[in-house]
Amino acid sequence: MLFEHMLNTAIDETQKDKIEFFINGFINIAQCETINEDFVLIFYDLLSELRLVDLTVLKLYGRYHLNDEIMDVNSYDDVLGKHKITYEQYDLVRQNLVKKVC
């Protein structure tokens, strides 16, 4: 059921570069001894809702907590260059993410 949900969600994704996130999430979830179905559904629903630029901004803010040795995003300038956006657009993405959390 969970693998099927991940596949269906990934198939419907318009930003194909995000499929890597779907697969990586599934691999990490599959390694858990106890899998909470609701948590998995929420994870994929949220991932579907976020855009690549959202994920890049989140990666920027989480860079100190990630175990990724090679970070392609170390400052907001990296986000601007990677997504070819202005600072105002970056700030809008950041504000929207804050609204989603609060």
Order of alpha helices (4+ residues) and beta strands (2+ residues): alpha-alpha-alpha-alpha-alpha-alpha
